Amino acid sequence: MGGLVLYRSTVDSDHLLRVAGWNTLGVVVTTAVLGLVITFQIAAGGQVRFPLLSGGIIVGVSAFAHVLIGFHDVRRIRARTVAKQRQKASVVNRFVRHNLRHSAQMLLGYGEQLRSDAEITASDRTDLGQKVADIGSDLSDTQTKIKVIDELVDQDAETYPIDLVSVFDSTRGEWEESYPDMSLTLDISAELSVLAGDYIEEAISELVENACEYGGDPPEITVRGSRANGMVRIEICDNGDGFPEDEQLLINNDQDETKLQHSSGLGLWLSKWLIEYYDGQLSVETQSDGGGGKATILLPQSTN
């Protein structure tokens, strides 16, 4: 009966294995307990009547009960997953609405300036053109981030060993081009690697760019890597003013955004979701010594 229920259910294969695990656990534990009870009764000189029948009934009831426990466990996991997806949708929806509205207002303003100002100089026209191009670039960047978020929903994580030093070295040129005054110091051993996938470079890049954007003048970024209980700990520190308290509450405590409490952008959320996609964690804080912001990543350590 339990197998028929599982077969006809809408639970996916991974969760079916979880339910089957609960079922197996119930059968094994109940059988072991019955065996101990019967052994004790025989040793005490008692008579056990119909042990196979009574034991079979008890084991069957226990197995069915553990199937129900398994389904409850799966429902809990699915409810948590749905809550995560709703959080992502809420954050993306708020950001896109705000970003599009702001961009539209800016473009209308620049267009009106071009239309009404007959004596605009070539230099001013070039400046306005650059501003319009920057808005287009920001919109394209937003679209790229949303595409990545959509892909996280549609596919399971594929992981493989990733060398951390190579991640930073491969992207360092882009950061230096965007922020020519920044300085980046790496304190990561050459053999340190994590178990992640293609998107982890995007997550790290977002955090480094955030440190460059809100760091000091000029921004000074220090990245440290270490091992901790089977995980790799990566700290990205800057010399700015640190993370606002609202962003710390949202990212660290996984709170939902509201009209009064929300992140200033999509980058931190994207990094958080990408890192969690690979069974990691992200936390942000303002360093106690006033040394700026610190983003801490925990990712599974690669054994290779």
C-alpha positions in Angstrom: 0.0 0.0 0.0 2.8 2.4 0.9 4.5 1.7 -2.4 1.3 2.4 -4.3 0.9 5.7 -2.5 4.4 6.6 -3.4 4.0 5.6 -7.0 0.8 7.6 -7.5 2.1 10.7 -5.6 3.5 13.9 -7.2 6.6 13.8 -5.0 9.8 13.9 -7.1 12.3 11.0 -7.1 14.7 12.6 -4.6 11.9 13.1 -2.1 10.6 9.6 -2.7 14.0 8.3 -1.6 13.7 10.4 1.5 10.3 8.9 2.3 11.7 5.4 1.5 14.5 6.1 3.9 12.0 6.9 6.7 10.1 3.7 5.9 13.2 1.6 6.0 14.3 3.2 9.3 10.9 2.4 10.8 11.0 -1.2 9.7 14.6 -1.8 10.9 14.1 -0.1 14.3 10.8 -1.8 15.0 12.1 -5.2 14.0 15.1 -4.7 16.2 13.0 -3.7 19.2 10.6 -6.7 18.6 13.6 -9.0 18.5 14.9 -7.7 21.8 11.5 -8.0 23.4 11.0 -11.5 22.2 14.5 -12.5 23.3 13.9 -11.0 26.7 10.6 -12.8 27.1 12.1 -16.2 26.2 15.1 -15.6 28.4 12.7 -14.9 31.3 10.8 -18.2 30.7 7.8 -16.6 29.1 5.9 -18.0 26.1 5.6 -16.0 22.9 2.4 -16.7 21.0 2.2 -16.2 17.2 5.4 -14.1 17.0 5.4 -13.9 13.3 1.8 -12.7 13.0 2.0 -10.2 15.8 5.4 -9.0 14.8 4.4 -8.7 11.1 1.4 -6.5 12.1 3.5 -4.3 14.3 6.2 -3.9 11.7 3.6 -3.1 9.0 1.9 -0.5 11.1 5.3 1.0 12.0 6.3 1.1 8.3 3.0 2.8 7.3 3.5 5.3 10.1 7.0 6.1 9.0 5.8 6.6 5.4 3.4 9.3 6.8 6.3 10.8 8.8 8.4 10.8 5.6 5.6 12.6 3.6 5.4 15.2 6.4 9.1 15.7 6.2 8.9 16.1 2.5 6.0 18.6 2.8 8.2 20.6 5.3 11.1 20.7 2.8 8.8 21.7 -0.1 7.2 24.4 2.0 10.6 25.8 2.8 11.5 25.6 -0.9 8.3 27.4 -1.9 9.0 30.1 0.7 12.5 30.6 -0.8 11.1 30.9 -4.3 8.5 33.5 -3.1 11.2 35.5 -1.4 13.3 35.5 -4.6 10.2 36.5 -6.6 9.4 39.3 -4.1 13.0 40.7 -4.2 13.3 40.5 -8.0 9.8 42.1 -8.5 10.6 45.0 -6.1 14.0 45.6 -7.7 12.8 45.4 -11.3 9.9 47.8 -10.6 12.2 50.3 -8.9 15.0 50.0 -11.4 12.7 50.3 -14.4 10.8 53.2 -13.0 14.0 55.0 -12.1 15.6 54.3 -15.6 12.4 55.4 -17.4 12.4 58.7 -15.4 16.1 59.3 -16.2 15.6 58.5 -19.9 12.6 60.8 -20.2 14.5 63.6 -18.5 17.5 63.2 -20.8 15.2 63.0 -23.8 13.3 66.2 -22.8 16.7 67.9 -22.3 17.8 67.0 -25.8 14.5 68.0 -27.3 14.0 71.4 -25.6 17.6 72.7 -25.5 18.3 73.9 -29.0 21.7 75.3 -28.0 23.1 72.2 -26.5 26.8 71.8 -27.1 28.5 68.8 -28.7 30.2 68.1 -25.4 26.9 68.1 -23.5 25.3 65.9 -26.2 28.2 63.4 -25.7 27.7 63.5 -22.0 24.0 62.8 -22.3 24.7 60.0 -24.7 27.1 58.4 -22.2 24.5 58.7 -19.5 21.9 57.0 -21.7 24.4 54.2 -22.6 25.1 53.7 -18.8 21.4 53.3 -18.2 21.2 50.7 -21.0 24.2 48.9 -19.5 22.5 48.8 -16.1 19.3 47.4 -17.6 21.3 44.7 -19.4 23.1 43.8 -16.2 19.8 43.5 -14.4 18.4 41.2 -17.1 21.5 39.0 -16.9 21.1 38.7 -13.1 17.4 37.8 -13.4 18.3 35.1 -16.1 20.8 33.5 -13.6 18.1 33.5 -10.9 15.6 31.8 -13.3 18.2 29.2 -14.1 18.7 28.3 -10.4 15.0 27.4 -10.3 15.0 25.3 -13.4 18.0 23.0 -12.8 19.8 21.1 -10.1 23.3 22.1 -8.9 26.3 20.5 -10.6 29.4 20.7 -8.5 33.1 20.0 -9.1 36.4 21.2 -7.5 37.1 24.8 -8.1 40.5 26.4 -7.3 39.8 29.7 -5.5 43.0 31.5 -6.6 42.2 30.9 -10.3 38.7 32.4 -9.7 40.1 35.6 -8.4 42.9 35.7 -10.9 40.6 35.2 -13.9 38.3 38.1 -12.9 40.9 40.5 -11.4 41.3 42.3 -14.7 37.6 43.1 -15.0 37.6 44.6 -11.5 40.7 46.6 -12.1 39.3 48.0 -15.4 36.0 49.0 -13.7 37.7 50.4 -10.6 41.3 51.4 -11.6 42.1 52.8 -8.2 41.2 49.7 -6.3 43.8 47.4 -4.7 43.2 43.7 -4.1 45.2 41.6 -1.7 44.7 37.8 -1.7 45.6 35.7 1.3 44.6 32.3 -0.1 46.8 29.2 -0.3 47.3 27.8 -3.8 45.8 24.4 -3.0 42.6 25.8 -1.4 39.5 24.6 -3.5 35.8 24.4 -3.0 33.0 22.1 -4.2 30.8 24.4 -6.3 29.9 25.1 -9.9 29.8 27.6 -12.7 27.9 30.3 -10.9 30.2 30.6 -7.9 32.4 33.1 -9.9 29.4 35.3 -10.3 28.6 35.2 -6.6 32.2 36.1 -5.6 32.4 38.8 -8.3 29.2 40.5 -7.0 30.7 40.6 -3.5 34.1 42.0 -4.7 32.3 44.6 -6.9 30.1 45.6 -3.9 33.3 46.1 -1.8 34.8 48.2 -4.6 31.6 50.3 -4.9 31.2 51.0 -1.2 34.8 50.8 -0.1 37.1 53.7 0.8 38.6 56.2 -1.6 40.5 54.4 -3.0 38.9 51.0 -2.2 41.2 48.5 -0.6 40.0 44.9 -0.7 41.5 42.0 1.2 40.4 38.4 0.6 41.3 35.7 3.1 40.7 32.0 2.7 40.9 29.2 5.3 39.6 25.7 6.2 37.0 25.2 8.9 35.4 21.8 9.8 35.1 20.5 6.2 34.1 23.9 4.9 36.1 26.7 3.2 35.8 30.1 4.8 36.3 33.1 2.5 36.3 36.6 3.9 36.1 39.7 1.6 36.9 42.8 3.6 36.9 46.5 2.5 37.9 49.8 4.0 34.5 51.5 3.6 31.7 52.3 6.1 30.5 48.7 6.4 27.1 47.2 5.7 23.9 49.0 6.7 22.0 47.3 9.6 19.0 46.7 7.4 21.1 44.7 4.8 22.7 42.7 7.6 19.3 41.7 9.0 18.0 40.8 5.5 21.0 38.7 4.4 22.0 37.2 7.7 18.6 36.4 9.1 16.9 35.6 5.8 14.1 38.1 6.4 11.6 39.2 3.8 12.0 42.6 2.3 9.4 45.3 3.0 8.7 48.8 1.7 10.7 50.2 4.6 13.3 47.5 4.9 15.0 46.4 1.7 18.4 45.9 0.1 19.9 48.7 -2.0 20.3 46.4 -5.0 20.1 42.8 -6.3 23.8 41.9 -6.1 23.9 40.8 -2.4 20.8 38.7 -2.8 22.1 37.1 -6.0 25.4 36.2 -4.2 23.4 34.7 -1.3 21.2 32.6 -3.5 24.1 31.4 -5.6 26.2 30.4 -2.6 23.2 28.6 -1.0 22.7 26.9 -4.3 26.0 25.1 -3.7 25.1 24.3 0.0 27.0 27.3 1.3 26.2 30.3 3.5 26.8 34.0 3.2 26.9 36.5 6.0 27.7 40.3 6.0 28.8 42.5 8.8 30.5 45.8 9.7 33.9 45.0 11.3 34.0 45.9 15.0 37.3 47.8 14.7 35.7 50.2 12.2 37.7 48.7 9.4 34.8 48.5 6.9 32.5 45.8 5.6 33.2 42.1 5.6 31.3 39.4 3.6 31.9 35.9 4.8 31.3 32.9 2.5 31.2 29.3 3.7 31.4 26.6 1.0 32.0 22.8 1.1 35.6 22.0 0.8 36.8 19.9 -2.1 38.5 16.7 -1.2 40.5 16.5 -4.5 
